[in-house]
Amino acid sequence: GSVATADSTAFYLKDDLVFSSTGTRLSAGWRTEEMKKNEGSSAKHLNETQNAWELGVSQSVLKDVLVYGRVGSSFRLANLDDLASTTPGVPLKAQTSRDIELGARWTLTAGQVELRWYGNELSNEIGYDPDATGPWGPHTGANINFDSTQRRGLELEVKQALNSSLDLRLNAAVRRAQFTAGTYAGNDVMQVPGQTLAISGDWRPVFGHTLSAGVNWVSEQSSDFANTCKIPSYTTLDVRYAYQLGKAELALGIANLMDEKYYTQAYGCTAGVTSSIYPEAGRTFTASLRLKF
C-alpha cells in the first residue's frame, strides 16, 4: 500500500442579471480549484489547477412556461480513491468536459413539469480498466484516463399535488454514453444505464405524519469496454415513515423493501458471462432523528 494526502482550495464567482421589462435572466459563473496531492508510489508531480465557466439564459415565453439554456465547462480532479490504484509512473490527468443544456419548465396549478436535454463532451474521463497495468503488475487493473467520451440525454421531471395530503413525483431519463475516439470508438461507456424511471409519493394522513414510497427501475448496462457482457436491469422499492414533532423529525425507513438481488458494478467478462461482481445491499433498515434550528 501507500499513503496519499490531498488539500484542495477553490473559489467561485456567480452573478445573475434580470431584465425586469422582459423577464430575461442572464447568468455567468467562474470557478477555479487548486489541489495539492501526494501519493507514495507516484514519482511525478501531482499538483494541479483547473478552471470552469458557465453562461446561461432563461426567458418566460408564456404565462406559465419558462425556457432556458446553458453552456459551460466542468472538471473532476482525481481523488485519493482514484490515486490508490493507478499505473505506476502515469499520473491521472484531470477529467474535463464541455457542456450544453436546453430545457423548458411548465408551472401547473398544483405542480410542475420540466423537460431538459443535455450534452457533454469529455476528455480524459477517469475510470477503471480491469486489464490495465496496475500497482500489482500487468493486467491487474488500474484507474486510467479514458479516450474521449460523449454523453447525450433527455430527462423529464413531473411533480403534482393531487390534494392537500398526497403528492406524486415522476423522474424519467434516457441517455447515451459513448466512446468517440480510440479502440472502442462507437461503443457504450460501461456502467451507464440507458434508461431510468422513478415514481414516488408522499401521503400525509394526519398532521405530522408522512408515509413515503418510491419505485426505481434501472435498465441494463454494459460491464466491459467491448460491450459483450451486461449488468441486468433491476427494480427496487423504498418506503419511509416520518413523524414531525415541533422542530424534530423522527423517521424509519426501509430501502430495497423486496430484498432485490442486484448489482451496479462488475469488472470481469469471460465468454459473455459477467464476473467480478460487487453486489449492492439487500433490504436495509434505517432510523433517523433530525432537528431544525
ABEGO torsion letter per residue (X at the ends): XBBBBBBBBBBBBBBBBBBAAAGBBBBBBBBBBBBBBBBAABABBABBBBBBBBBBBBBBABAABBBBBBBEBBBBBBBAAAAABBBBGBBBBBBBBBBBBBBBBBBBAABBBBBBBBBBBBBGBBBBBAABBBAAEBGAEBBBBBBBBBBBBBBBBBBBBABAABBBBBBBBBBBBBBABEAABGBBBBGBBABBBBBBBBBBABBGBBBBBBBBBBBBBBABAAGABBBBBBBBBBBBBBBBBEABBBBBBBBGAAGBBBBABBABBBGGBBBGBBBBBBBBBBBBBBBBX
